[in-house]
Amino acid sequence: MKKISLLILLVFGLVSLFADMKRYEVKSAQIEYIVSGSGNIMGIPTKIDGISYLIFKDYGNIEITHDKFTQDIMGEKEITEDITKLDSGIVYSVNLEDKVIYKQKIPLDSNDPALSLKGKKSLQALGGKKIGNEKILNYNCEIWELSGIKMWMYKSVPLKTETNTMGIIQTQTAKKVEFNSSVSDDMFKLPNYPIKTREDMMGEAMKQMENMSPEQKKMIQDMMKNMGGMNGRQK
């Protein structure tokens, strides 16, 4: 799975639904999530367990996530660790294995109404629907569904998400939450790795594509077709 992770990143992109500077309705937060998932990838039983941390300040203008998962495929375990930082519209994705940071600016299109709105209005503009309410850690959350992804949100902050990707149903649920807490600049520091741009990423992804098996290439092509269909429904 590591060989195609970079290409998957490019296929889906790193586009925020909340392009407005105030992405959340609370000023800062520190959240710890428990991650679990299971299913079949191309007929192979797979299980995922892990933890994820979300820290943000300035209403989400500066944000960092740190994920660490263990993927069990037929008894063979693989540990994946990712760090992603958002800082004033620029995304930094840390590849800890290759010791490099990929930098990409979030595309903003003033002609796209979905990107000029924030929070719930952005979800509605993209075709999202509110399907219910539920408490997570005693916080009253609205449940929204968009393109098969369910999000339990408190003041636009996700406290739970449920996704179904390539046959894997994965749930990420908040275990500990601190809103409007004191967040220091040190919490957003990244490793001292060289930084590469989107163009560098695309070049490396093309090289990866050349070394893929026919099955992996077909999986990426199917993902791109699904992505195209999803974009068509959003128009």
N, C-alpha and C positions, 0 to 999 in steps of 0.2 A: 504493500500500500504506500510506502514512503516514496517509491519511484514516481507515482502519479499525483502526489499531494500538491506539488507546485502547479501542475497543469489544471487540476481541479480548482485551485485558487483563482486562476485566470479565467476559467470558464464561468464561474459564478460571479466573479468580481467582488470588490469590496465597496459596494454602494450603500450608503446609509439611507434609511427611510426617513431619517430626521435630520435634514440638511441644515435646519435652523440652528443657530448657535446654542439655544436652550433645547437640547435634545431630551432632557428630562425635566420633571416638575419639582425636583428637589435639588438642592445645591451640590450636595456631595453624598457619597455612600461607599461602604465597604461591604461586599457580599461574598459569602462562601457558598458554593453549590455542590451538591452531590450529583454525580452523573452515572447513569446506568443505561444499558441498552442490550438488545439481543435480536437475533434474526438470522437470515441467510444471505450471503453474498455469492451470487452465481452458484447457489445450491450448497454452499459451504457454511455450516453452523458457526456463528460468530457471537461473541459476548464482549461487552465493553463495560468497564468500571473505572471511575476516576473522580477527580475533584476539579473545580474551576473557581477562580477568584475574579471578581470584578471590582475595580476601584475607579471612582471618577470624582472630579471636582468641576467647579465652574459650570454646573448644569450639564455636564457631559462633554463640554468642549475639549477637555483633557481626560482621557480614559485609558486604562490598561487592563487587559485580561491575561490570565495565566492559567493554562489548562495542562493537566497531566492525566493521561488515560492509559489503562492497560487493556490491550485488545487480545482476546483469547480466540484463536482460530484452530479448531480441532485439537485443543490441548497445547498448542504452541503459542506462547505469550510474547507480545511485543509492546514495549512502553513508548508512548508518544508524548512529547512535551512541546507546547507552543506558547509563545508570548506575542501579543499584539497590542500596539499602542496607537491611539488616535489623538492627535495634537493639532487643533485648529485646522481641521480639514485634510490633514495628511496622515496616512496610515503607515505604520512601521511594523512589519511582520518579521519576527526573529526566527531564524532557522538555527536551532541550537546544535544540530548535528553537523552542519556545514560551517558553523560559526560565521554567519553572514546575516545582514538585515536588509530586507526588501522594502523599498520606499515607494509609495503610490499616493497621488493626490486624488481625493474623492471627486469624481466629476459632478459639477453642478450645472444644471441646465435651467436657466430662468424661464424657458418656454414650457417646461414640464411642471404642471401644477402640483404633482405629487411631491416634487422636491422643494417647492416654495412653501409647503405647509409643514406643520409639525405635529407630532404625537398621533392622536386618534385620527385627525383629518388626513394625515399622510396614509395611514392604513386604509381608510375609506377610499381615498383617491386611487389606490392601487388595487382595489377590489376586496379588501379585507372586510370581515363582518364580525360584529360582536355576537358571541353565541352563549354568553352566560356570565355568572359571577361565582367566585369561590374564594375562601380565605386561605392564604398561605402565611404561616407564622403569625396569625391573627391580623394580617393586613388584608383589607378588602380589595381583591383583584378583579379586574374585568378580563374575561377570556375572549381573545380575538383569534380568528383563523384566517390565514392568508396562504394560498397555494399549498395547502396541506400541512402547513406549520401552525401549531397552536401556541399562543403566548398568554400567560397569566401576568397581567401588568398592573402595578400599583404606581400611580402617577407617572405613567409611561416607562417605568423601570420594570424589566422582566424579572419576576421572581420564580417563574417556571416556564420551560419551553418543552415542546414535544415535537419531534421531527421523524419523518420516515424517509430515509435516504438509502437507495440501492438495496432495499430489503431489510434495513436495520432500523428498528424503532428505538429511538433514543430519547431519554427524559433527563432534563437538568432542573433540579429543584433546590431552591434556597434552603440552606441549613442554618445560616446565621446572617443577620442583617443589621447594619448600623447606618441609619440615615443622618445626614447633616452632621457627620462626625468630622473631627479634625484630621485632614489629610495632608501629609507633608510632601514636598517635592521629591524627596528621596524615594517615595513609593513608585514613582514613574520613571526611574532610571533604567536604561537598557544596558545590556552588555556592550563592552567596547569592541564591537565587531565592525568590519567594513560595511558600507551601505551601498546597495545596488538599486537601480531605478527600474521602472516598469519595462523599459526597453530591454534591459539586461535580463529580466524575468522571462520575457517573451522569447528571447534568443535561446535561453536555457531550456524552456519548455519545448521548443521545436526540436532540440537535440534529444530530449527525453522521448518525444513522440517517435523519433526514428528508431529508438531502441526498444519500443514497446512490442509486446506480442500482439497478434491479430485480435485476441480476445480483449485485451486492454484497450486497443484502438476502438473496437466496436463499442465498448462500455462508454468511452469518452464521447463518441459520436452520438450514442443514444442520449447521453446527458445533455449534449448541445441541442438535440432535437427537442427534448423536453423543455429546455430553457427557452427555446424559440417559441414553443407553444404557449408557455406561461406568459411570455411577453406579449403574444398576440391577444391573450385574454385580458391583459391589463389595459390595452388601448381602448 
